[in-house]
């Protein structure tokens, strides 16, 4: 069951990682957007569906605003969701990540939306 829930989480996580400079029509073609997509994918792959929610009916969007530090770790600045458990869980999960390829994004504020659905 956990494998199925984790699989669903990976499919349903929204890769909504954005930087405020991505406003033009060809934004998807820019190298910085390819990097943003890679960062988003890495985060999606590393945030696990919480064991505490397996078997419980849930459909919750969590928006996380964060900054990538020089050492490739993450400093979460804001977590938006009505579910207090997910708020704490996601903050802890994201701040425990060590990203692999963040060159050029250190110090920038990014945002990702994650959908937890069971």
C-alpha positions as CSV (number, residue, x, y, z in Angstrom):
1,X,0.0,0.0,0.0
2,X,2.8,2.4,0.9
3,X,4.4,1.9,-2.5
4,X,1.1,2.7,-4.3
5,X,0.7,5.9,-2.2
6,X,4.3,7.0,-2.8
7,X,3.8,6.4,-6.5
8,X,0.6,8.5,-6.5
9,X,2.4,11.2,-4.6
10,X,5.2,11.3,-7.2
11,X,2.6,11.5,-10.0
12,X,0.4,14.1,-8.3
13,X,3.0,16.5,-7.0
14,X,2.7,19.6,-8.9
15,X,6.0,20.8,-10.4
16,X,5.0,24.4,-9.8
17,X,8.5,25.6,-9.0
18,X,8.7,29.2,-10.1
19,X,11.0,32.2,-10.1
20,X,9.5,35.6,-10.5
21,X,11.8,36.3,-13.6
22,X,10.0,33.7,-15.7
23,X,7.4,36.0,-17.3
24,X,8.0,35.8,-21.0
25,X,6.2,33.7,-23.7
26,X,9.3,31.5,-24.3
27,X,10.0,30.9,-20.6
28,X,10.0,27.2,-21.0
29,X,12.9,27.3,-23.4
30,X,15.2,29.3,-21.2
31,X,18.1,27.4,-19.5
32,X,17.1,28.8,-16.1
33,X,13.7,27.1,-16.5
34,X,15.3,23.8,-17.3
35,X,17.2,24.2,-14.1
36,X,14.0,25.1,-12.2
37,X,12.4,21.9,-13.7
38,X,15.3,19.8,-12.5
39,X,15.1,21.3,-9.0
40,X,11.4,20.7,-8.9
41,X,11.8,17.1,-10.1
42,X,14.5,16.4,-7.5
43,X,12.3,17.8,-4.7
44,X,9.3,15.8,-5.9
45,X,11.4,12.6,-5.9
46,X,12.7,13.2,-2.4
47,X,9.5,14.2,-0.5
48,X,7.8,11.0,0.6
49,X,4.1,10.5,1.2
50,X,3.7,10.5,5.0
51,X,3.1,7.1,6.6
52,X,0.7,8.8,9.0
53,X,-1.7,9.5,6.1
54,X,-1.7,6.1,4.5
55,X,-5.2,4.8,4.4
56,X,-6.7,8.2,5.3
57,X,-8.7,10.1,2.8
58,X,-6.8,13.3,1.9
59,X,-6.6,15.7,-1.0
60,X,-4.4,18.6,0.1
61,X,-2.3,21.2,-1.8
62,X,0.8,22.4,0.1
63,X,2.6,25.5,-1.3
64,X,6.2,25.9,-0.1
65,X,8.3,29.0,-0.5
66,X,12.0,28.5,0.1
67,X,15.5,29.7,-0.5
68,X,18.4,27.5,-1.6
69,X,21.4,28.1,0.5
70,X,25.1,28.1,-0.6
71,X,25.6,24.6,0.8
72,X,22.7,23.3,-1.4
73,X,20.3,22.9,1.5
74,X,16.9,24.6,1.7
75,X,15.6,27.2,4.1
76,X,11.8,27.2,4.1
77,X,10.3,30.6,4.4
78,X,6.6,29.8,4.1
79,X,4.4,26.8,4.1
80,X,0.7,27.3,3.1
81,X,-1.9,24.7,3.8
82,X,-4.9,24.3,6.1
83,X,-3.6,20.9,7.3
84,X,-1.3,21.5,10.3
85,X,0.2,18.1,10.2
86,X,1.2,18.5,6.5
87,X,2.5,22.0,7.2
88,X,5.0,20.6,9.8
89,X,5.7,17.5,7.8
90,X,6.5,19.2,4.5
91,X,8.6,21.9,6.2
92,X,10.7,19.2,7.9
93,X,11.0,17.1,4.8
94,X,12.0,20.0,2.5
95,X,14.5,21.4,5.0
96,X,16.2,18.0,5.3
97,X,16.9,17.8,1.6
98,X,20.3,18.3,0.1
99,X,19.9,19.2,-3.6
100,X,22.5,18.2,-6.2
101,X,22.4,20.8,-8.9
102,X,21.5,24.3,-7.7
103,X,24.3,26.4,-9.4
104,X,23.0,29.9,-10.1
105,X,20.0,29.6,-7.8
106,X,21.7,30.0,-4.4
107,X,20.0,32.7,-2.5
108,X,16.9,32.9,-4.8
109,X,13.4,32.5,-3.5
110,X,11.5,29.7,-5.2
111,X,8.1,28.1,-4.7
112,X,6.7,24.7,-5.3
113,X,3.2,23.3,-4.9
114,X,2.8,19.7,-3.8
115,X,-0.5,17.8,-3.9
116,X,-1.0,15.0,-1.3
117,X,-3.8,12.8,-2.4
118,X,-4.8,9.4,-1.1
